[in-house]
C-alpha cells in the first residue's frame, strides 16, 4: 500500500515556489500570478501531484504519470474544498484542459463552458442557474436590448461617451459590471460611480457580473495583462459564457465595446467577440474611444494622473461625480494605493 504525505507548498518561500514552477512546467503549465495557495502530495521527498487555488478557482492540477492510477486528483480536490469550507466558501470552480473534463465531472463538478482547449466546471451553492434566475429578474421583453461589460477602474468620460453612443443604438442598455475585486477601485465604489455618472441617461440597467463575467474563474488573464497562449482560450471561454447564459437571460441582441488601440488583452477580447458573437446571432459593435487633447481617455490614464499628483487635469478625463470621489477622504486612500503600486512597478 502506498503512503503519500500531503503538504502545503509555500509560495512565499523562493525555493518552494521555484520547485512548483518547475513541476508545473513539466506538464506544460504555468504558475499563475493570482495563485494564493498550493498543495502537493509527496512520496517520501518526491513531489508527485499538485493543485493550486486562486479564490474559488482550483487549477494547476498535475500528477506524475506513474501515480495516475491512484486517484490523487480526488484527494487534492477534497482537501481544497475542505479548506474552502473552513473559510465559509461553499462553491468552487475548476479551470482545466478539455481532456480532463470527465475526470472532474466524476468528482461532482458540472461543466458550464469551454473556450479553445480550456473548460470551466463548478460545484456548490449559488451556481450558474441562480445567476441566470437573478438576471431574468431584470429582463426586458419586446425591446431591442444591448449590453456593455465594464470594469471602470474608475468611471471616466470615455466610459460615459461609450454608454451614450451604445444607448443611441438600442432601447434598453444593460451595463454589466465586472464584480471581481481585483482592481484598485473596489467593486462597490466602481458600481456607485457608474450609477452616479449615468443617472441622466434613461433606460439603462446596471447589473452585477458575478462569477460568470470577466472573473478570476472565466478570464484570469484580464487582470494581469500578460501576453501568453492562454489569453485567447480564456477570452473565448468568457464570451461563450455570455452567449450561453447572459445574453438569453437578458434578451440581448447587441453587444458594444470600445476600440482598443493599446492593451493587448482587451484587443484579443474584442477580436474574440467579433468572431463569436455574430455566429450566435448577436451583433457586435465596436465604438471608437473618446479623445481629450488628442489622447484616448482611459482609466489607466486617470490612475497615472493620480500617481503623478496631477489632479488639476482630471476634469478633462472624468465626470464631476468621479472627481468628487477621488478628492474625498475615501478616494484619497485609494490614491495612496495607486501611488504605492505604480511606484513599485516603476511607472510613477
ABEGO torsion letter per residue (X at the ends): XBBBBBBBBBAABAAAAAAAAAAAAAAGBBBBAABABBBBBBBEABBABBBBBBEABBBGBBBBAAAAAAGAAAAAAAAAAAAAAAAGBABBBBBBBAAAAAAAAAAGBBBABBBEABBBBBBEBGBAAAAAAAAAAABBBGBBBBBBBBAGOBBBAAAAAAAAAAAAABABBBBBBBABBABABBAAAAAAAAAAAAAABBGBBBBBAEAABGBAAABAAAAAGBBBAAAAAAAAAAAAAAAAAAAAAAGBABBBBBBBAABAAAAAAAAAAAAAAAAAGBBBBBBBBBBBGGBBBBAAAAAAAAAAGBAAAAAAABBAAAAAAAABAAAAAAAAAAAAAAAAAGAX
